[in-house]
Amino acid sequence: MLAIVCPGQGSQTPGFLSPWLEVPGVSEHLAELSAITERDLTAHGTVSDEETIKDTAVAQPLIVAAGLVAARALFGEALPANAVLAGHSVGEITATALSGALSEQDAMVFVRERANAMALAAAATPTGMAAVLGGDPEDVNASIIAAGLTPANANGGGQIVAAGTLEQIEGFAANPPAKARVIPLKVAGAFHTHHMAPAVAVLEELSETLEAKNPSTTLLSNYDGAPVTGGAANLASLVAQVSRPVRWDKCMEQMAALGVTGIIELAPAGTLVGLARRGLKGVPTLPLKSPADLEAARAFVLEHTQA
């Protein structure tokens, strides 16, 4: 069984979309997505610098667009039957679009408004996130909370992400939990915490204008790792996700329970296969970083979708 996973914010790097423009149809696809999001995603994926694409209002639409472009280049218009989809943070929007639970148009409108609202919320107070690697999970969680931070991402594989004000993160990094390292992340806000509450209200209103559908394939929620029960529930969960923790560890547990035999990560790939190598040891992975990986990816998909 194949799992298709979609990365979240912080996975983007300057110029990562440049090689994709050589694939027939990609330039046109990116132009369509740029028009919906009112951003030049082609420029941001090819020539914009690191600081520009770190901006939440740019990063989120760029990452979702990259996943949609890579998926179409690999799968065409239809995903393999019986595949499992999951996305980390904003990547859950990519997974939702690929599952058919939102149209590509509605997914890009959703991520545009999500990015704008979260950028505004982040601007209200200087906030950020830091990965905590190693240490005892219970001790790490207790230390994060004691520092006034929120354990915003439980990523599995010995990684928990703390989020809060920059002052809180600085103090936490200076006094890390035992046997743990604290690494600040290249994101511009304390996502999946109460700091993002203003964005939730914006998305609740927006969701009333979108057409939610039941997913055509198994779609895991990063709230609890369980398959979503329907389109409306999934959309409501996407809205709530903005200010509540992401449980990627639960998604990986569900993949193991479902019998996933291979995991392919869509562009900008690398982060989630890295977590899988630690949290799902022994399960083969393939990061689809560039068109140079397409031939290997097609063989990988065939291997893990054959009956």
Number of C-alpha atoms within 10 A of each C-alpha: 20 25 26 22 26 31 29 23 24 18 18 24 17 17 17 19 27 15 14 22 18 11 12 10 13 20 14 12 16 22 15 15 25 19 12 17 24 12 17 16 25 24 15 22 27 17 15 17 14 14 10 14 25 21 18 23 23 21 26 29 32 29 30 30 29 29 26 23 24 24 22 16 17 20 14 10 9 11 18 16 13 13 20 23 28 30 25 24 25 23 25 25 31 32 30 31 21 27 23 18 26 26 17 20 14 19 25 25 19 23 24 21 19 25 22 20 22 26 20 17 20 22 12 11 14 14 21 23 28 26 22 25 19 17 18 14 18 9 13 24 21 15 20 25 14 11 17 15 22 24 26 24 26 22 22 20 19 17 23 26 25 35 31 27 18 18 12 19 24 14 11 20 18 10 13 17 22 12 10 19 16 23 15 17 16 18 19 22 28 27 31 23 22 16 21 23 18 16 23 20 13 16 21 15 11 15 17 10 9 17 14 21 18 19 22 17 19 19 29 27 28 28 19 17 20 16 19 21 14 15 19 18 14 25 25 14 16 25 21 19 22 24 21 20 24 26 21 28 24 20 25 25 16 17 24 14 9 12 12 19 17 20 27 24 27 31 28 27 25 19 16 24 22 16 19 20 14 14 20 21 10 11 16 16 22 20 20 22 20 17 19 11 13 16 10 13 20 12 10 18 22 13 14 19 16 10 6
